Amino acid sequence: VLLHAPPAVQALQLRPLLLALSPWLMCHGHAVRTYAQLVMWTLLQRFPPEERVWGNSIADLSYLRQMLEFMRTNVDLVRLRKNIGDPILEWYPAGLAHPARVFASGAEGVCLAG
């Protein structure tokens, strides 16, 4: 939802979200780790360490750059993004209950009907 929030909300909530998400990135539980990594990847794609939203956070930027590089080069994460990440990341809240969104599938939209 943060991806679709107004810029002021994004700037306010991005850091706390990533701090809360970080411990789960290497969690032993695959179901938790998978989605944490997908969310982190998406946020870092939308708000790369070079963005102004990060301000002067030198230590945070180093961590984010290392995490981004790991996610770019890790074979399992690349495969995960291709297999399930892209359809999940197509989600956006606008018009969520519209029939075209509920019954869509493939590149045009995520099928919410199951």
C-alpha positions as CSV (number, residue, x, y, z in Angstrom):
1,V,0.0,0.0,0.0
2,L,2.9,2.3,0.7
3,L,3.8,2.3,-3.0
4,H,0.4,3.9,-3.8
5,A,0.4,6.3,-0.9
6,P,1.0,10.1,-1.2
7,P,4.6,11.1,-1.3
8,A,4.4,12.7,2.2
9,V,3.2,9.4,3.6
10,Q,5.9,7.4,1.7
11,A,8.6,9.6,3.1
12,L,7.3,9.2,6.7
13,Q,6.6,5.5,6.6
14,L,9.4,4.0,4.3
15,R,12.1,3.8,6.9
16,P,10.0,2.3,9.7
17,L,8.6,-0.2,7.3
18,L,12.1,-1.3,6.1
19,L,13.4,-1.5,9.7
20,A,10.4,-3.7,10.6
21,L,10.9,-5.8,7.5
22,S,14.6,-6.4,7.8
23,P,14.7,-9.1,10.5
24,W,12.3,-11.2,8.3
25,L,14.5,-11.1,5.2
26,M,16.6,-14.1,6.3
27,C,14.0,-15.8,8.5
28,H,14.1,-19.6,8.5
29,G,10.4,-19.8,7.6
30,H,10.2,-19.8,3.9
31,A,6.6,-18.4,3.8
32,V,7.6,-15.3,5.8
33,R,11.0,-14.8,4.1
34,T,9.6,-15.0,0.6
35,Y,7.1,-12.2,1.0
36,A,9.5,-10.1,3.1
37,Q,12.1,-10.3,0.3
38,L,9.5,-9.5,-2.4
39,V,8.4,-6.4,-0.5
40,M,11.9,-5.3,0.2
41,W,12.8,-5.7,-3.5
42,T,9.8,-3.8,-4.6
43,L,10.5,-0.9,-2.2
44,L,14.1,-0.7,-3.2
45,Q,13.1,-0.7,-6.9
46,R,10.7,2.2,-6.3
47,F,12.9,4.0,-3.8
48,P,16.5,3.1,-4.6
49,P,19.3,4.3,-2.2
50,E,20.0,7.2,-4.4
51,E,16.5,8.7,-3.9
52,R,16.1,11.9,-1.9
53,V,13.7,10.1,0.5
54,W,16.7,8.5,2.2
55,G,18.3,11.9,3.0
56,N,21.7,11.6,4.7
57,S,21.4,8.1,6.1
58,I,24.9,6.9,5.3
59,A,24.8,3.6,7.3
60,D,21.3,2.8,6.1
61,L,22.3,3.4,2.5
62,S,25.2,1.0,2.7
63,Y,22.9,-1.7,4.1
64,L,20.3,-1.0,1.4
65,R,22.9,-1.1,-1.4
66,Q,24.2,-4.4,-0.1
67,M,20.7,-5.9,0.2
68,L,19.8,-4.7,-3.3
69,E,22.9,-6.2,-4.8
70,F,22.3,-9.5,-3.1
71,M,18.7,-9.5,-4.4
72,R,19.8,-8.7,-7.9
73,T,22.4,-11.5,-8.1
74,N,20.9,-14.3,-5.9
75,V,19.6,-17.0,-8.3
76,D,16.8,-18.1,-6.0
77,L,15.5,-14.6,-5.6
78,V,15.7,-13.9,-9.3
79,R,13.7,-17.1,-9.9
80,L,11.2,-16.2,-7.1
81,R,10.5,-12.8,-8.6
82,K,9.9,-14.2,-12.0
83,N,7.7,-17.0,-10.8
84,I,5.5,-15.3,-8.3
85,G,6.8,-11.8,-7.7
86,D,5.6,-10.0,-10.8
87,P,1.9,-11.1,-10.5
88,I,1.8,-10.3,-6.8
89,L,3.5,-6.9,-7.4
90,E,0.9,-5.9,-10.0
91,W,-1.5,-5.4,-7.1
92,Y,-2.7,-1.8,-6.6
93,P,-5.6,-0.7,-4.5
94,A,-7.5,1.5,-7.0
95,G,-10.5,-0.4,-8.4
96,L,-9.7,-3.5,-6.5
97,A,-13.2,-4.8,-6.5
98,H,-13.9,-4.1,-10.2
99,P,-14.9,-7.3,-12.1
100,A,-12.1,-6.8,-14.6
101,R,-9.6,-7.0,-11.7
102,V,-11.3,-9.8,-9.9
103,F,-11.6,-12.2,-12.9
104,A,-8.4,-11.1,-14.7
105,S,-5.3,-13.2,-14.9
106,G,-1.8,-13.0,-16.5
107,A,0.0,-9.8,-17.4
108,E,-3.2,-7.8,-17.5
109,G,-3.9,-8.3,-13.8
110,V,-3.9,-10.5,-10.8
111,C,-6.8,-13.0,-10.5
112,L,-8.3,-12.4,-7.0
113,A,-11.0,-15.0,-7.5
114,G,-8.5,-17.8,-6.8
